[in-house]
Amino acid sequence: SLDLSLSYGYNEQQNEAGFVSSQKSYGWSGGVNFSWPIFDGFTRRAEVENARLGLLNDQANAKQARLQVLRDVENTYTDYEYNLYLLELIEDDIETARLNFERSQSAFRTGQINSTEFRQAQLQLIQARVRASELKIQAKRAELELYRLGGLLITRQKE
């Protein structure tokens, strides 16, 4: 370590008797002190080891974060593909429910089925359409999550 010191002093002394009756002293004084420890109790070795362990810990945390992001991307992509697959299937269900409703509607007009059966056909068509809407929303959410995880979901300011 290196220590520097600098000071300014002023001293005045008045004596009632004696050879020197008054004395004044003033001026600058300074000093430099340099020290080098011969033995530091192995603290430097411990500090180096702690820094090395801290670096290893940070590297492990970074690797874990990368793996978590990769896992999240894979899971979200799987959800996205699954929702798109279900959406294709539900389109067939909607078409089947629509055909069933049209057949039930004509059968209801001719009196072949009662109002409860007709209402059931209506509900099946509505439920199929609602399920398709829900799947579209889930697929869009998964798509947006993929954009977010990929860093592509950034708001742009007017240029």
Salt bridges, closest charged atoms under 4 A:
GLU49 OE2 - ARG52 NH2 2.54
ASP72 OD1 - ARG71 NH2 3.07
GLU95 OE2 - ARG98 NH2 2.41
GLU102 OE2 - ARG98 NH1 2.48
GLU134 OE1 - ARG131 NH1 3.68
GLU143 OE1 - LYS140 NZ 3.04
GLU145 OE2 - ARG148 NH2 2.56
